[in-house]
């Protein structure tokens, strides 16, 4: 049964997807983290909008739309052979949205307390990391250049979004911190891996630590903005919040794409024979064409 399910999921997300030619994740810069936090906030607001109707009809439709966008985004991402800025961040945005609904559904429809949902997704994330390490002997995102590693990477991303969503809801509601106070708390928590990295801590551990925290950080401030005032929010509404954040993310991704293409072209011109993580192992002429196309 498990083998059939795995095969079915692989067919949905991969189909006849070609083998990657190069690393398919962006380089980690300050702009990466800014877009990541923006995507988490946007995904939270969009998921809240999908789930904002009365009764079960509209949330059910929203869940199906979210699932469809999630599948489309991952199919596009899996069918690229090299890292492409737009397709990568579109996938992140849709995973953020679907991951939010996946976490919220346990509480909304099954009545599971947020604390238990947080624990559940923490276990899921630990299992994904364990299987990734057991098969690849590395958890570094700088090695996402094979199909199997790409599967592990996106499974990890999905688990981090769901875990972060549940954690933010748990601190805001069960611990009675409220959305704004939770956001400030996670803003302080995310400084821990940043400082640890500066002091020489393991870069893989600090990366994934920060990656998980960006989710409740962005989601807490998004909830604070879109929730009604009587629920501790600003009462702006889910639709305006996700539209503004979506527009901001689009601008940031456009800036990042321009910067990445410029840096890639400069690398090829200055060091035509040196490898670059986002370039396939092709002759220099072919690499120049890819970088400057």
N, C-alpha and C positions, 0 to 999 in steps of 0.2 A: 504494500500500500504506500509506504513512504517513497519507494523508488518510483512508483507511478506519479505521485504528487510532484516529486522533484522534476521528473521528465515533463510534466504538464506545465509547470512554472517556467522551466527553461524554454519550452516552445513558445510561451506567451512573450517572454521578455527578450529572447534571443532569436528564435526561428533559425534562419540561415545566416545569422550574423557572422561577418568575417573575423578573422583573428586580428587583434590589435597590432599595430605596427610600432607604437611608441607608448610612453606613459600617458594615461588618459585622465589625469587630474591636474589642476592648476598648480603653479608654484605658490608657496605660502608666503604671502606678503601682508602688509597692513591692510591693503585694499581687499585682499581675500577675506580677512576677518570682518571688515566693515560690511561687505556684501553678505557674508554668512549670517551675521546678526540681523541684517535687514530682511534676508530671506526667511528667517525663523519668525520674525514679527509679522511679515506679510502672510506667511503660511498659516499662522495662528488666526489672524483676522479673516482670511478667506475661508478657513474651515468654520469659524464661528458664523460667518455669513451663510455658508451652505447649510449650517445646522440651526439657522435662526428662525425657522417657521414655527407655527403652532401645530401641535399634534405630531403625528409620525410621517405624514405624507411628504412634506417638503424636506425634512431631514433625510428621508430615505432616498429621495431624488438627488439631493446634494451629495449623499454618500456615493451613489452610482456615478455621478458626474466626476467626483473627486477620484474615484477608482479608475474611470476611463482615462482621465488626464494623466494619472500616475502611470498607467500601462503605456500610453502613447509616448510619454516623455522618456521612459526607460527603454522602450524599443528604439527610439531615435538615438539615444545615447549608446546603446549596445551595438548599433549598426554603424557607428562611426569607427574608423580605423585609427584615427589620431585624435588628440584632444582638440575639441572645438568649444570655444568659450560659450557661445549661445546655447548649444545643446546641453552642455554640462550644467549650466546654471538654471536652465528650464527644468531639467531633471531634479535639481536640488529644490526648486520652488514647489514642484508637484509632490515630491517626497515629504516636504515640510507640511503641505496641506493634508495629504492622506495620512501621514504619521500622526498629526493632531487628531484626526477623526478616529484613527485606530485606537489611540489611547483613551479618548473621551468616551468612546462607545461602551467600554467596560463599565464605566461609572453611570452613564446616562441610561443605558438600556438594561444592564444587568445589576446595577446597584452596587458594584464592587467599590469599596472605599479607595480613594486616591492613593493612600499609603500602600495598599496591596497591589494596586496597578503599578506603582513605582517599583515595588519589589519584583513583580513579575517581569517587567521590561529590563530591570537590572540583570536578572538571571538570563533573559534572552540575549542581552548584549554580551554577557560573560561567555555564554555558550558559543556565540558567533566568533568571538575573539579566540576562544579555545580551538574551535575547528579551523579557523584561519591559520593560527600558529602551528597546529598539528600538521597541516597540509603544506604550508609554505615556509615555515620557520622564520617568518618576519611579519610584522604588522605595519610596516612602513608604507605610506602612500606613494613614496617615490619609486615603488616597484610595481605599480598597477599597470603592467604591460602584457598581461596574459588574460585569457578569457576567465579562467578560474579565479584569479586574483580580483578581477573586476566584479565577479559575482559576490565574493566575500566583502569587497569594499562597499557595494551598494546595500548589501544586507546589514552591514554595520551602520551605515548612514541611516537606514530606516529605523534600526533599533535605537540609535541615539536620539532621533527626533521623537519617537514615541516615549522614550524614557524621560527626556527633557520636558515634554508636555505634561506628563503625569507628575513629575517632580515639582514643576511650577504651580500646578493646580493644588498639589498637596500642601505646599508651604503657604499659598495664598488663602486657602480655605480651611483645611484641617488644623493647621498651625496658627491660623487667624492673623497672619502677617499682612494680608491684603496684597493687591497686585503691585502697587507702587513700592511698598517696603520690600516685597520679594525681589522686584527688579533691582533695587539698590543692594540687597544682600548678594544676589548673584553677580552684580557688577564688582563687588568686593571679592567674591570667591574666584572669579576668573583671573584676578590679579595673581592668585597663587601659582598656577602653572606658568604664567608669564614670567614671574620672578624666579621660579624654580629653573626655567629654561635658561635665563640669564646667568644663573649661578652654576650651570653645568649639569643639570639633571637630564635624564634620558629624554631625548627629543621626541621619540615615538610616544612615550607615556604622557609627556606634557601636552603634545598635540591633541591626543584623544581626550585627555582631561578637559582641555579648553573647548574642544569640539562639542562635548556633551553639554557643558555649561552654557554655551551660546544659545542653546535652545530655550531653557527656562528664562534666560536673560531677555532675549527678544520677545518671547511670548508673554512674559509678565508685563512689560511695558505696552505691548499691543492690547492685552486685555484691559489694562488700566485706561487706555485711551478709548476703547470701543464699548466697554461695559457701561450700563446705566449708572447714574450717580448713586442711586439707592443701593447698588451692589458694590460700591466702592470705586467706580470708574469715573471718567470724565463725561461720559454720555455722548461722545461724538458719533458713535454708531459704527457697525462693522463695515458697511459698504464704503463710506468715505475713507476709513483707515486703511483698508486693503488696497483701495485704488491709489491713494497717495504713496503707500509703501511700494506697490507694484511699479508705479511710475519712477520712484526713486531707484528701485533695484534695476530697472531697465536702463536708466542713465548710467548708473555705476558699472553695470556689465558692459555697456557700450564703451565707456572710458577704459575699462580693463582690457577689452578686446583690442582697442587701438594700441594701447600700451604694449600688450603681449606681441602683437604682430610687428610693431616697431622693434622691440627687443629681439625678436626671433630673426627678423631680416638683418639687423645689425650683427647678430652673432654669426649668421651665415657669411656675411660679407667680410667680417673681421677674422673669423676662425672657420673657414670652410671645411677643414678636415677634422675639427673637434666635434665630438658628439654633443647633442642637446637632447634633454629628456622628451621634448615634444616633437622631435623630428625622427622619422623612421630611418632605419639604417640603409640609406640609399646613396648613390653617388652624389657628389657635391652639386652637380647641375640640377638633378632632380630635387635636392633639398632646397636650392635657391628658388626653384619654381614654386614649391609648396609654401615657402616663407613669404614670398612676395606676390603670390597670386591675388 
